[in-house]
Amino acid sequence: MPPGLLDDIDAQLSHKMSRSNWIRGACDLKLGKDVTEVADLTDIQLVNVLRNRCNYEGPGEAILKSLLEILSKSS
C-alpha cells in the first residue's frame, strides 16, 4: 500500500482504533458485505456509508454533505 494512503487512513483513526480493522471494514463496505462493527467506523465513515447507501438528492444529500464538512473540519 502506498505510504500516502496509509497516512490518509491513519488520519481517520482515533487512538483506540485498529488500522487492520479499519481496512477490513473498508474492504467489507467495498465488497457490499454487512459491517457489523459500526463502533470501528469514524463519524466521517458513517456519513459516507449513508451517502453511498441511497441515491440521496436534494435536502437529504445537502444535509449529509454539510455534516461531512463539519466533521472534516473538526477532525
Secondary structure, 3 states (H helix, E strand, C coil): CCHHHHHHHHHHCCCCCCHHHHHHHHHHHHCCCCCCCHHHCCHHHHHHHHHHHCCCCCHHHHHHHHHHHHHHHHC
